[in-house]
Amino acid sequence: MGLFDLEKHFAFYGAYHSNPTNIVIHMIFVWPILFTALVLLYFTPPLFKFSSIELGDQSVLILNYGFFLTIIYALYYVGLDKKAGFLAAFLCLICWVGSSFLAHRLGYTLAWKNLALPYVLLKEKLHVWGKCCERAIPNFVYQKGYSCKSLFCLYWGLLVVLVSQLICWTGQFIGHGVFEVIKRAPALLDNLAQAFLMAPFFVLLEGLQSAFGYEPYPGFHARVKAKVDAEIKEWKDKKQNKLS
């Protein structure tokens, strides 16, 4: 299966996502997974010596692993299909910028108003912890001006991000286990590259097809449907042979 063979990749994806409810579930959850992953990657070190984009007096946009991942996704989607690919690349860029701003604010404001009491109760421990772990925290974190109070909020913010990841992945597994007529393992277990790299583009393509009847080229969806039907039939035959 060629890396840029959109028809084969989309047919493989379609064979695992044939139920409309499961398709909608993936449309809802796939892009938030990418967004929250970029929030986590925001706290990775810069790739170059001068890797920040100044906005006012603060460095919000950092050319780090999150940016590198965004570029890979964007270029790959454009390589799959220029029209939908450019839209997907733009959405990836929006996710990177939005996640950068959110991550930048995590250490300052997120959950602070709701967590004022726990902070007061843990204030002494936080100061002790802050001094003890100062050497272990990367320098670029301190360069951002994080105090113990900020790190406390950062902790809760990242916890929210991780919970979001858990909810999104759980929702997709439920979509496969509950709504798909053909009970087979999610594509994640058979094709990691598709699950992490191609899924955002495929759910966008599903949305464009449903809303506007978009096709990368004439006859695309007819060919994909034929391949999906053949893939499902092959899977059923293999399962039947194992049972017999």
Secondary structure, DSSP 8 states (H G I E B T S, - for coil): --TT-HHHHHHHHHHH--SHHHHHHHHHHHHHHHHHHHHHHTTS--SSSS-EEEETTEEEEE-SHHHHHHHHHHHHHHHH-HHHHHHHHHHHHHHHHHHHHHHHHHTTTTTTTTTHHHHHHTHHHHHHHHHHTTTTS-HHHHHTT--HHHHHHHHHHHHHHHHHHHHHHHHHHHIIIII-SS----GGGT-HHIIIIIHHHHHHHHHHHHHH---SSTTHHHHHHHHHHHHHHHHHHHHHHHH-
